[in-house]
Amino acid sequence: MAIGIRLEPELEKQLDRLAQSLGKTRSACVREAIANYLARFDGDEEAKRQSSLIAASSTQPWSEPLPDWDDWTA
């Protein structure tokens, strides 16, 4: 299954550097990171706490803003 994610440019650069230093692809690094995260936090309240902290500190929205449909005409 394929999943698309958006990364801030600096985070993408860090991922590229890490992948290159490990001799892995970006996808392999992301898969490993997700697997480790799930193994550590799956079904745990700590996962919810960590996600809340990340969301609160993020300067980027988690999703794109919705268009203003008020002035939309068909």
Secondary structure, DSSP 8 states (H G I E B T S, - for coil): --------HHHHHHHHHHHHHHT--HHHHHHHHHHHHHHHHTT-HHHHHHHHHHHHH-SS-SS-----GGG---
